[in-house]
Amino acid sequence: MSARSSLSVAHQDDVADDRAYFRWQFKGTSFPCHMGKKQFEIRLKDLSRDGASGLVDEPFAVGDYFFVELDANTVIEAQVVWTRRVMIGVTFNRLLTARFVTGLHEKAAEEAAQREQTEIMISLRKPR
């Protein structure tokens, strides 16, 4: 798989520094992606200001490019920098703000807690 494009949008309202960026852990939160006309999802393991890692449904090659929709207003180009079967690591073509990444993590954590609560409620209603 390979696709290249200059169309991407990212938050850039703060200045990049030379330090490594903190990686927020995700519990498999899915984000829609596309590579040309092909659509798929990445289930994030972690996310930082300059990249991410996660699971995809099929293997990718180092150097492949695709787009990730992080929210309704943020589509960012990602390049695969490492692979382990269907686990990939990507770097973004632009730096995300710390505020954006933190907010995305908080939203994903809230959604995961709600899903967990719903699963508990469903399991309590099942007859034993």
N, C-alpha and C positions, 0 to 999 in steps of 0.2 A: 504494500500500500504506500502510495506517495502522492502528496498534493501540496502545492505551494500557492500562496496568495498573500497579498499585502492587506487584505481586508480584515481588520481586527480592531477591537476597542478595549481599552483597559484604563483603570484608574491610575493617575500619575500626579496626584496633588501633593506629594511630598518628595523630598530629595533622596536618592539612593545613597546608601553608605557602603563601605567596603567590607563590612562584617557579614558573616553567614547569617541567614535569616531563620528565625524560629519556625519549626514545622509543627503545625497544629494537627493532632490526630483526629481522624474521621472514622466512623464505624460503617464504612461501606456506602456512604451517601452517594447516590447516583446523580450524575450530571450528563445531560445530553451533549453529544458530539457529532461532528460531521467531517467527512473527508470527501470533498466533491459532493456527489449525490448520495454517497453512502452515509447512513445514519446509524449511530450506535451509542452506547453509554459507557462511561468510566465510573467505576465504584471506588471512590477515593479512600486511600489508606491514610494519606497525609497531604497537607497543602502548606506551602510557604508563599512568600511574596514573589519568588522567582521560579517556582516549579511545583510539581506534585508527583505522587506515585499512586497507583491504583490498579485494579483489575479490569480487564477488557475481555470480550468474548472470543477473540481470536488473536493469534500472534501478530505482532508488529515487528518491523525492522528498525534498527538504530538509524536515525536520520529521517524517518517518516514525519510528516507534518499533518496536523489536523486542528480543528477548532473546537473549543470547549465553551459551552454556554454556562457560565457560573451563576448568572441571574438574568432577569429579563433585560437588563441594560448592559451586560458585560459578556462579550464574546471575545475570547483570547486565543491566539495562535499558540500551539504547543508543538515542540519538536521532541521526538523520542530520543533519549540519551542513553538508556539502558533497558534491557529486557530480560525477563526470567519467565519463559513460557508465556502465560497470559497476564503476568504482572509487568507493568512498565513504569519507568521514570521519565518525566518530561521536564523540559525547561520552557518557560514562557518567553515570547518575543518582547514582552514589556513587563515592567515591574508593577505589581499590584501594591496598593497602599496597605500599611499595617492595619489601619482602621477597617478597610474592606475585608481583609482576610479574617480578622477577629470577628467582625459582624457575620460573615458567612459561616464561621465555625459555631458561633452562638446559635444561629438559626438552625443549623444542622443538628446541634445537640438538643435543642428544643423539640425538633421534629422527631428525633430518635426517641426521646423520652415519651412523647405522645404516642408513638407507635407501640412502644413497650407497654404503656398503660392500657392501650386498647387491647393488646394481646392478652394481658392479664385479665382484663374484664371478660373477654370472650372465653378464656379458659375456665373462669369461675362459673360461667353460665352453662357450660357443658355438663350434661348428666353423667354421673359416675357410676 
